[in-house]
Amino acid sequence: MTALPPVRTALVAGATGAVGSALLTRLLADARYGTVNVLTRRPLGLNHSKLVELPLDDLGPAALGAKLLAEDVFCCLGTTQKKAGSRAGFERVDYHLVLELARAALAQGAKQFLVVSSVGASLKAASFYLRVKARMEQAVLDLGYTGTHILRPSLLIAARQESRPGEWLAQKLAPLADPLLQGRLAIYRTVRAEDVADAMLRLALRNIAGGHSHHLPLPD
């Protein structure tokens, strides 16, 4: 008789975003996960036996203590400078909150941390956005998780609840250039939010130790 794989617990941050919502759907449907804990500032409006909502307030993730217990942490947090209102506001979410989550979950025994970053992330980038992403990546890698996976998608193709006219236009035009992006430039092709979610789940289930950065699509 073949032994069933152990049931895992997931912790998700950013479940109301494009990637996070797609990931949540997949985790709830996956029999390998028995519990899916979700950090959220507002009710998700979902009813599922595996779903546990963890209200996140200004005290931050660490205040939740043992409620953060999970093997796999999926971080899909992200905002824009315009939405955050300032560079400091953007940095608060995309760097500080990500790092607070990573530290707090690790303290509760988490083994893997998977986080969405961005193609082009570099400390030397001209873009403030990309420099913050690079700092976040390095800080998370330095924490010493058993496995750390950084996903670096290009422009996401996804329906947004909030209005982002510039991004909407980019989503319409950018895919037209995808066939021209060959070889090393292929990492700049547009990516569906659902494909990023699929990649996060695949990587978590592979249980690969060490720190890794991934461009999309993942190699077979």
NORGIFEN-V97555 format. One record per residue. N is the residue number from 1. D_FIRST is the distance of its C-alpha to the first C-alpha in Angstrom with 2 decimals. Layout:
# NORGIFEN-V97555
N,D_FIRST  N,D_FIRST
This chain:
# NORGIFEN-V97555
1,0.00  2,3.81  3,6.39  4,9.24  5,12.55  6,15.13  7,17.64  8,21.05  9,24.63  10,27.30  11,31.05  12,33.30  13,37.06  14,39.17  15,37.10  16,40.27  17,41.09  18,40.22  19,37.30  20,36.16  21,36.08  22,34.07  23,31.59  24,31.34  25,30.49  26,27.61  27,26.24  28,26.44  29,24.52  30,21.72  31,18.60  32,18.17  33,21.38  34,21.62  35,25.33  36,28.10  37,31.29  38,34.40  39,37.76  40,40.47  41,44.19  42,44.17  43,41.81  44,39.46  45,39.84  46,36.10  47,34.06  48,30.33  49,27.98  50,26.69  51,30.24  52,32.33  53,35.86  54,37.61  55,41.38  56,42.96  57,46.59  58,49.26  59,47.88  60,45.09  61,41.36  62,41.82  63,43.19  64,39.78  65,38.44  66,34.94  67,34.49  68,33.87  69,30.66  70,28.15  71,26.17  72,27.60  73,31.24  74,32.52  75,36.31  76,38.08  77,41.38  78,44.51  79,47.98  80,51.22  81,54.50  82,56.20  83,53.82  84,53.82  85,57.61  86,58.12  87,56.71  88,56.05  89,54.15  90,51.99  91,51.35  92,50.46  93,47.46  94,46.35  95,46.83  96,47.31  97,44.86  98,42.10  99,42.75  100,42.96  101,39.56  102,38.05  103,39.65  104,38.77  105,35.07  106,34.85  107,36.51  108,33.70  109,31.01  110,30.17  111,28.61  112,29.41  113,32.57  114,33.00  115,36.52  116,38.57  117,41.76  118,43.99  119,44.81  120,47.90  121,47.33  122,49.66  123,51.91  124,54.69  125,54.27  126,57.37  127,55.39  128,55.06  129,51.81  130,50.27  131,51.61  132,50.04  133,46.67  134,47.00  135,47.90  136,44.89  137,42.57  138,44.04  139,44.03  140,40.33  141,39.46  142,41.54  143,39.51  144,36.78  145,33.53  146,30.48  147,30.46  148,33.38  149,33.53  150,36.86  151,37.05  152,40.49  153,40.93  154,44.30  155,45.95  156,43.48  157,43.72  158,43.04  159,44.73  160,46.42  161,47.33  162,50.41  163,53.17  164,53.19  165,55.79  166,55.76  167,52.00  168,52.07  169,54.59  170,52.65  171,49.51  172,51.64  173,53.36  174,50.91  175,48.45  176,51.41  177,51.55  178,47.86  179,48.44  180,51.08  181,48.83  182,47.51  183,46.36  184,46.73  185,47.93  186,44.73  187,43.48  188,46.31  189,45.09  190,44.40  191,40.87  192,39.40  193,38.28  194,35.02  195,34.37  196,34.96  197,32.47  198,29.84  199,30.64  200,30.33  201,26.84  202,25.76  203,27.34  204,25.81  205,22.24  206,23.08  207,23.79  208,26.72  209,28.92  210,32.71  211,35.27  212,35.32  213,37.56  214,36.49  215,38.67  216,37.49  217,35.95  218,33.21  219,32.80  220,29.73
